[in-house]
Amino acid sequence: MATRPHGPSLKLWGPILAGTVFLGAAACGKSVPAEEITEDPAPVCVKTKSPEVRRLTQCGPTADFTPINSYQGEFADVIQTREDAVVLIDGRCTGTLIEASAGPVVVTAGHCVGLGDRSLLVFNFEDAADGDTLVTEGTVIEQSLAPDYALIQLDVLPAVTPVLLSTVATERLAIIQHPRGRPKVIAEGRYLDACDQLVYYSDLDTLVGSSGAGVLNRQGHLLGIHTDGDCDERGRGSNRGWTTEAIVEASPYLQSADIVER
């Protein structure tokens, strides 16, 4: 694969940091006593609604994010070989480099970008980074709001392993993300259900900036793309994303054979 881009792209790192500061300015909500937390979310697939992007917030009284290079949780056996593919997009969204028969591309949420946009992508933006920050640009070659996804073709491919696509849900899920444009973190939670091309999960925190992050199953394969949620600080509600299957069905670029685990 090609190596990292050269000097000129690095000059664009300033706007990324500025965007990060802006996104980080919003205050977190106050804590809620544990006895007020709802432990069991209501069913999500009894009455479905047309999906719309409203807000992205944490599930429960605390934001349970772990810096990616400090993580030692349940997904530790697979996560370090997946996290290199996660990228900060234009300082405000998250994406994942995925494997495809037509060539690796970054997948993110469609509400993050516009068709034909030139996006700035930053790999390895992390606390205690395990390598150099890699900066490149890419062109949005597909964009949709239903399903809510976009594909970005990179000018320069970093030397990282793309993530594989899957339709197999597991009891526990994880999302590697850049909440509020900050350095890469991971959150994990419980799979709830899937219906109407959406996958739902609880106790899995996300914030503004997490849009477009990959929802990973226990094997570290990409089950969906996080786009929205209605979790609150009392633990009610759930977060959600569009399934890989829905995205592949809608995409001219991706093929059914690109889903390696069904």
MARFI-138745 format. One record per residue (C-alpha): x, y, z. Coordinates in steps of 0.2 Angstrom, whole numbers, plus 5000, padded with zeros to 4 digits. Example, Ala and Ser with C-alpha at 12.3 -4.5 7.8 and 13.67 -1.06 7.14 Angstrom:
! residues 2
506249785039
506849955036
***
This chain:
! residues 262
500050005000
500550184998
501450275012
500850435021
500650595012
502050725012
502250895020
500951005011
499550905019
500250925036
499951115035
498051075036
498251005053
497851185061
496051185055
495751005062
496351065080
495351225078
493751115075
494251005089
494251145101
492651215095
491751045096
492451015114
491751185120
490051105123
489851065141
489450885147
487850855156
487750845175
487850675184
486250585189
486050475205
486250295201
484550255208
483650355195
484550265181
483350145170
484249985168
483249905154
482950005138
481249995131
480949885115
481649975100
480849875086
478949875092
478550035083
479850105072
479950285066
480850355051
482650385056
483150565058
484750645065
484250735081
485650725094
487050605100
487350595118
487950475132
486950335139
486950355158
487650475170
489450465164
490350465148
491250295147
492550325135
494350245136
495850315126
496150185113
497950155118
497450135137
496050005133
496149835141
494249785140
493349645132
493849685114
495649705118
496149545109
495549625092
495449805094
497249855092
497249775074
495649875070
495950045077
497250105065
495850105052
494850235061
495050415055
494450595060
493550675046
493650865044
493850885063
491950845066
491550665061
492250485062
492550365048
493350185045
494450125031
493549965025
494049825013
493049824997
493349724981
493449884971
494849954983
494850015001
493750165005
493250265021
491450245026
490650375037
488950455039
488050535025
487550685035
489450725038
489850765020
489250815003
489450714987
491050774978
491750864994
493550864997
493850805015
495350815026
495650645035
496850615050
497350445055
498150405072
497550555081
497750485098
498350505116
499950415118
499950385099
500850225093
501450305077
501550465067
499950555063
499450525045
498550665035
497850645018
496350705008
494950614999
493450634988
491650594993
491150474979
489450424987
488350504999
486550465005
485450505020
484350355019
485350245022
486450375030
488150345024
489550405013
491050335005
492750435003
494050384991
495750434998
497150524988
498450414998
498050255006
498950235023
499850075027
498450005039
497349855038
495549895032
494149825042
493049685036
491149705034
489949585043
488049565046
488349455061
487749545078
488549495094
487949525112
489249655115
489749795102
491049925102
491350095093
493050175090
492750355088
493250535089
491850615101
491850805099
493350795087
494450735101
495850605101
495250425097
494350325111
493250165112
491650135120
490749965122
488949915126
487549795123
486649745106
484849775108
483949735091
483949765072
482549815061
482149925046
483949925041
484549995058
485449915072
485149975090
486349975105
486250025123
487550085136
488650125122
489150315123
489350425108
489350615106
489350745092
490950695082
490550505084
489450515068
490050395055
491050285067
490950095064
489949985075
491049835078
490449655083
491449545095
492649495081
493049675077
492049675060
491049815055
489149785058
488549955054
488850145054
488350245069
487250395065
486050445079
485350405096
484150455110
485050395125
484950505140
485850525156
484650425166
485050275155
483450285145
483350265126
484650195114
485950235101
485850175083
486650165066
486250095048
486749915045
488149865034
486949765024
485849915020
487350015015
488049885003
486349864995
486250054992
488050074986
488550054968
490350044974
490149904987
489749734982
488749594991
490349494991
491249625001
490249565016
491349425023
490349365038
488549335037
***
